[in-house]
Amino acid sequence: MKTVEDLNRLIRNEIAAIEALRREDEKIWSVRGGVPDDYAKRSKKIRRMIGNHNDEIAHLRRLIRFVEATPEEGVRMMLDQLHGQVARITESADRYKTKEQKKEYLSNAGAQLKRAQVAELEFLLR
């Protein structure tokens, strides 16, 4: 299972990526005489990527609190329960004839959220 140290290492990697992006953005804006449109578009993408890295840092910090509060056996039990819920939802969806009905049922039952939770717990257990 991932430890707090593992998650902190991932956070440090995200921070390093942010710093590199900021340096690149500073180079773009240090040009004298105005910034060409291509550079401005690149800067916009860089700022979006910095935002994504910041979101990931916040996510990893939430995971740290979860890991500190939950023993590994509890995580495994949650994972087993979620696998069972996803299996039951999928079985129920198979009763519908059309793809649209299945898709709507899976959406209403929260299958996508449960799959995301499963993926997150599996990430912690790797």
Steps between C-alpha positions, in 0.01 A plus 500: 500500500616852428648675801495866593862519384405362157221755464728783618753395235227528236412845633863609473504378139189706426660806660814453290285481186322822600831678552623391157178622339525832680856549376383428146213747540738767632719454191199561279405823676856630526505574126526873432274668254189294562412133491391334174166322496666158482692571820190634672313181410789291632496702821129435539561125460783517754276671754233236444760227555614674822137498615476127426816435701359705790179295486706180515692631802170569678381150409820341632470695826146366544636151440764558769227577754310190388810276525579634847147432622430163335686172552588288197244236592228768499606610153486140377153455648378820333646382171323163527169674575540734204587211267181327612291813446643552151434136414137525618445822306651348186283186533190714537597711198533186288125448529433798275474445126647817349834667558331828586294339777808327640699821489223695675462231767875492566506878523205513740647221715830687536714236333756752376552642850537152648753405233698816578496408869619148416785642292603732782504222758695275264749784451547518877552126527767485224 
